[in-house]
Structures are given as C-alpha cells and as structure tokens.
Amino acid sequence: MSEARLFRRSFDALPEIFGFTEAFFARQGVDREILTAVDFVVEELFTNMVKYGAAADPGSEVRIEIEAVGGERQQRLARRRG
C-alpha cells in the first residue's frame, strides 16, 4: 500500500507533511518512535529542497510518497515543477 501527496515547496508546508506521515503510520499501526525518526529524515530532506531549490524553481512542489512494503516503510521525495 502506498500513498502520495504534493506539497508546496515552502517551510509552511511542514505541518501538513507531518500530518500526512502521521495519518499513514496510524493506519499502518506503526510504532510512534519510528514515525519520529521518519519525520526527522523527511524534514531534513524537505528543508534542503526548500533552501537550495526554491530560488531556481519557485513554482515547484514536492511529491512525498510513503509505501508499506512487507514490514518496512519507504519514503520518497521528488521535486515537481509548477
């Protein structure tokens, strides 16, 4: 099972991103400690995409996909041009 969503490339999107990951992990019954670690990584990657990519591509969005594969979870972040 996977879910994906687009977020505007802005620090203001972080609460929405955390809500997205939290809802997915709750539906999957994943331990909250794992969610905290995943949110940390997603925040770091997203922050880098905002800081170093927004000036060159201000209309872009970031697509975040979370996938449950067996007992593991995979996250992907990708830039989407506006």
C-alpha positions as CSV (number, residue, x, y, z in Angstrom):
1,M,0.0,0.0,0.0
2,S,1.3,3.4,-0.9
3,E,0.1,7.0,-0.6
4,A,1.5,10.1,-2.3
5,R,0.7,13.8,-2.0
6,L,2.0,17.0,-3.3
7,F,3.2,19.8,-1.0
8,R,4.2,23.3,-2.0
9,R,7.9,23.9,-1.6
10,S,7.6,26.1,1.5
11,F,8.5,25.7,5.1
12,D,4.8,26.5,5.8
13,A,4.0,23.0,4.4
14,L,5.8,21.1,7.2
15,P,2.8,20.8,9.5
16,E,0.8,19.3,6.5
17,I,3.6,16.9,5.8
18,F,3.8,15.7,9.4
19,G,0.0,15.2,9.4
20,F,0.3,13.2,6.2
21,T,3.0,10.9,7.6
22,E,1.2,10.6,11.0
23,A,-2.1,9.5,9.4
24,F,-0.3,7.0,7.2
25,F,1.6,5.4,10.1
26,A,-1.5,5.4,12.2
27,R,-3.4,3.4,9.6
28,Q,-0.5,1.0,9.3
29,G,-0.2,0.6,13.1
30,V,3.4,1.6,13.2
31,D,5.2,2.5,16.4
32,R,5.4,6.2,17.2
33,E,9.2,6.0,17.7
34,I,9.6,5.0,14.1
35,L,7.3,7.9,13.0
36,T,9.5,10.3,14.9
37,A,12.6,9.1,13.1
38,V,10.9,9.2,9.7
39,D,9.6,12.7,10.3
40,F,13.2,13.8,11.2
41,V,14.5,12.5,7.9
42,V,11.7,13.8,5.8
43,E,12.0,17.2,7.5
44,E,15.7,17.3,6.7
45,L,15.3,16.3,3.1
46,F,12.4,18.7,2.6
47,T,14.3,21.6,4.2
48,N,17.2,21.0,1.8
49,M,14.8,21.0,-1.1
50,V,13.3,24.3,0.0
51,K,16.5,26.0,0.9
52,Y,18.5,25.0,-2.2
53,G,15.9,24.6,-4.9
54,A,13.2,27.2,-4.4
55,A,15.1,30.1,-5.8
56,A,15.8,28.3,-9.1
57,D,12.3,26.8,-9.3
58,P,9.8,28.9,-7.2
59,G,6.6,27.4,-8.6
60,S,7.5,23.8,-7.8
61,E,6.0,21.3,-5.5
62,V,7.5,18.3,-3.7
63,R,5.8,15.0,-4.0
64,I,6.1,12.7,-1.0
65,E,5.2,9.1,-1.3
66,I,5.1,6.6,1.6
67,E,4.9,2.9,0.8
68,A,4.4,-0.1,3.1
69,V,6.5,-3.0,1.8
70,G,6.2,-6.1,3.9
71,G,7.1,-5.0,7.4
72,E,9.0,-1.9,6.2
73,R,8.1,1.6,5.1
74,Q,9.7,3.5,2.3
75,Q,9.5,7.3,1.7
76,R,10.3,9.1,-1.5
77,L,10.6,12.8,-2.0
78,A,10.7,14.2,-5.5
79,R,10.6,17.7,-7.0
80,R,7.7,18.6,-9.2
81,R,7.9,21.7,-11.4
82,G,4.9,24.1,-11.4
